[in-house]
Amino acid sequence: MQPAPGKNALICGSVAWDTIMVFNDRFTNHILPDKIHRLNVSFLVPQLRREFGGCAGNIAYNLKLLGDTGYPMATVGRDFGPYRDWMAQNAIPVDHIKVLESEHTAQGFVTTDLDDNQIWAFHPGAMQQSHANRVSDAKDVAIGIVAPDGRDGMIQHAEQFAAAGIPFIFDPGQGLPMFGGEDIARFVDQATWVTVNDYEWEMIQQKTGWTVKDVTQRVKALIVTRGAQGSVIHTREGDIEIASAKTTAVVDPTGCGDAYRAGLLHGLLRGLDWRATGEIASLMGAIKIESLGTQNHRFTAAEFETRLRQSFGARLH
C-alpha cells in the first residue's frame, strides 16, 4: 500500500521567513461581532521573532528529525542566504530550491492570541514563481506532497506527480482560498491522500458539496486534524480516531500542522499502518507546540520513542 522504505520525499511548497508576534490577550475581547463589516483593530504585540518557515521548509526540517530525507522544492528570493546556511546546518538538501534574484523570499506575518487563534498576512514574493520548478527535476522520489505554494505551482506540481505516477498528499492549507470547487476536485482526483484541518475541511465541503465518502472514494485517505481534539483518518474501510499526544506545555501553535504532515510522510515512507502513522504525526505536532517558532524543537530517536510510548503505548518503527 505504501512507498518503499529508503526513498525520498519531494516536498513542493513554500520556503518563507516568518515574523511571529504574540498578543497577550484574546482577539474576541477586541473584535466586535456587530462591527465585523467595518473591521479596524490594532493589537499591541510586545513579543516579536523572525523565524525560518514556509511549509516545505518546516516539513523537511521535521522529516529530518524523524530520520528521513525530504527535498524541499521551492522558489526563493535574494534574501535566502541565512536560510540556506540554516538548512545546511540541519542537513536539509537545497538541490531543488531555485533562487530568483529579482524577488524577496516569501514573508509570513502572524499574530497569535492567548487562545492560539492566529491572524496571518502573507507576501508571496518568489513563491509566485514556484511553477519554475518541475517534479521531473527530482530523482529517486517515492512520495510527494503539494503544500501551500504559488497557485500555478500547486496546480502544475500536482499534475506532474500524477503524470509521473508518484503518489502524493494534497495539502491545500492556507492556499485553499485560491481555488474553487472545480480546482479542488481536480486536485483530489490526482492525489493519493488529502490532509486538511477541520476548518479547511468545512471550506472544501462548501466549495464542492462533498461528504467524507465522496473524498475517500477518490483517495486512499482523508486526514482531518482537529487541534487539541486530535485527528481523524478517514478511509474506505472506516475511520481511525487519533488522540492528541501529551504535551509538557502549549507555547506556540505555529507550524504544528507542518510537523504533523512530516509524521504522515514518515509513516508512508516506512510502510506503517494508519494508526501508527497518525500517532507519530500527533506526537510531532505536540512536540512542536512546546517550542517557539517552527524549526527550534529537537529530539533524539530514544526520546521520541519514550514519548510515543507514554502517549500511545506505541513504539517507533
N, C-alpha and C positions, 0 to 999 in steps of 0.2 A: 504494500500500500504506500510505503514511504520511499523517498530518495535513499540511495545507498549511502552508508556512513563514509566519511573520509573525503567527501566532495565539498565544494564551496557554495556559499550563498551569495547571490548578487542582489544588492540592496539598492534599488532605484528610489531615490528620494532626495530630500533637501540636506544640504550642509549649511549651517547658519550660525551666526552669532546670536546668542540670547541675552537680552537685557532683562533681568528679573527684579521686580520690585515687590515689596511686601507691604500691604496696607493693614495696619494693626486695628482693624475694625471689620465690620460686615457691610458689604455693598448694600444689603437690604435696608440698613439703617439710613441710607443716604439717597436711595433711588425711590422716588415716589411713584407708585403704580399708576396713579391717575395723571401723571405728567410725563409718562414714558414717551409720548409722541413729541415732546419738546425737551429731550434729554440734554442737560447741561450740567455736568458734575465735575468735580475736581477732588482728587484723593492725595493726601499727603503721604508720601512713601519714604520714610527715613532709611529703609534698607534698600540698597541697590547693588547688584552684582552683574558683571559681564561674564558669561559662560560659553563654553563650547556647546553647540546644539545642532538642531536640524535632525529630522527623523532618521536619515541614512547614517549620519554620524553617531547618533545615540544608539541605534540598533546595532551597528557594527561594534561599538565600544562594549555593549552588554554581551554580545555574542562572543567576543574575545574573552571576557571574564569567564564564560562557560566553557572555554577551551576549543571553540570553533572559529573558523575564519569567515568573515563576511566582507565582501568587496563593495564599498560604497560606490555608487555610480551617480555623479552629480556634477553640476557646473557651479563654479565659484568665481569670486572676483579678485581684484588686485590686492585686497587686504587679507588674503588667505594664509600668508606666511606663518603667523604664530599657530594657526590651527594645524597646518601641515606638520610643524615641529611636534605638536601635541600628539598627533596621530603616529608619528614615527616613534615617539617615546613609548607608546602603547601598542606597538606592533600592528597597527591598523593599516592595511595597504591603501595606497593612493593611486594605484595604476589607472583607475577609471574615473578620476576626478579631473575635470577639464577647467583650466584657469582662463578666464576672459578678462583681459587687462582693461577693457573699457567699462567694466561693471564693478559694483560693490558685491561682496558676498551677501547673500540674503540676511536680513536682520529681523529678529523677532523681539517684540517688546511686550512683556506680560506683567500684569498686576494681579497678585493673589491676595485674597482676604482671609480672615480667620476661619471661615467655613470651607476653605480650599476651593472656593469659586475663583475663576480666572477670567480676566478681560485681556484679549490679545489684540495687538496691532502688528502687521507684518509687511515689511518691504521685500518684495521678491528678488530684486536685483538680478544677479546672474542666473538665478533659478529659472527665470522665464525662458532661458535658452537651453533647458535641460534636454530638449529633443536633439541637441547636437551630439549627444551620446547615443550609441546603439548597443543593444543587448548582444549582438553578434561580435562586438569588440572583446567580450569576455570569454574566456575558455574554462573548461572543466567546471561548469556550473551545474549543480544538481537541483537547485531550487532558487526561486526568486521571490521578491516582494516588490509590489508597486505601492510605495508610500507617498504621502503628500509631497508634491513637486510642482513644476510648471504644468499647466493644463496640457499642452501639446506633448510634453514629455511623458506624462502619465498615460495618455491615450496611445502613443506610439510604442512605449515600452511594454504595455500590456499586449498589444498586437504582436510585437516581436517575440515575447515569451511564448505566446500561443503558437505562432508560426514555427518556432524552433522546437516545440513540444516540451518545453521546460515548465514543470508545474510551478505555480506561483500563488502567493497570497495577495489578494486585493485589499488594501488598507487605505481607504479614502481619507479618513481623518479630517483635518481642517481644510482639506481640499474639496470636501463634499459639496459646498455651495457652488462650485464652478460647474457642476454637472446636473443636467436634467434627468428625467426618468429614462429616456432612451439611452443616454450615455451610460447610466448605471447598469441598465440591462445588458448592454454590450460588454462592459467590464466583467460582470458576473458570469456571463456566458463563456468568456475567455478564461476566467480564473479557475483555480483548483480549490481554493479556500477563500473565505471572506472573513475579515475581522473588523469590528467596529465597537464603539462604546454604546451604551444604552440610548443616549441622546441621538447619536448618529444613526442608530437602527430605526428610531422613530422617524427621522428625516427620510431615510430610504423608503420606509413604508408609505410615507406621504407622497413621495415623488413617483413611486412605482405601483402602489396599491398591492404590493406583495405581502404574503404571510411568510412565516418561517419555512413552511413546507414548500412554498414557491422557490425559495432560495436553495434549500437543501436538495431539491430535485435537479438543480443545475450544478452545484458544487459538492465536494465531499464533506464540508463542514462550514457552518456559520458560527463564529465565535463572538459572543457579545459580553463585553466587560461591564461591570456594574459598580466600580469603585469599591467601597468598603463592604458591599454586599457580595463580592466575589464575581464570578463569571459563569456563563453557561455556554457549553459547546453543543450546538445543535447538529445532529447528523441524521441520516435517513433511518438509522437503526434506533434512534432515540436521543434524549437529551442527557448530558452529563453536567451535573452541578459541581462547580469548583468553588470551594470556600476561600475566603481571603486568608492569606498566610499571616501568622503572628508578627506584629511589629514591636520594636522597642520604643519607637517614638514616631510621631507624624510631624515631619519637618517641612517638606516641600514636595507637592504632588507633580511638579513639572517633570515630564519625561517618564512618568510611571508607565504610560501606555507603550512607549517605545521599549522599555525594559521588558514588559510583558510579551511584546512581539518577538523580542530576541529569544525568550523562552520557548515560544511556539516554533521558531525556526530551529532551535536546538533539538527539540523533541522530534521534529520532522526529519532533520538530518540524521538523527540517531535511530530512527525507526521505532520510537517509543509509542505506546498506546496513548489514547487521548487523555485518560485520567492522569497518567504520569506527566504528560506534556503540559496539561493545564496546571498541575500543581507546581511544576518548575516555573512556569510563566507567572503564576500567582506570587511565588516567593521572590522572583526577580522584581516585581512591582513593589513588594513590601520592603525589600532591601533598599530600593531606590528612594522610596518616600522618606527614609530615615536620614537622608543627606540633602544638603543644599545643592542646587544645580543638577544637571542631567548626567554628568560624567565624573563625579567625585567619589563615588562609592567603590569599594573594592572588597574582595573576599578570596579566601583560598578554597580549593575543592573540598577540603575537610570541613571547613566552616560552613560551606553551603550544604553539604550532606547532613551535618548536625542540625542545622535549622530546618531542613526539609523534613527530617525525621521528627523534630519537635512539633512542626505544624501539621504534618500529614501522616506520620509513621511510615514515610516512604524513603527510598534510597535513590541517589543519583546514579543514572546509568551512563 
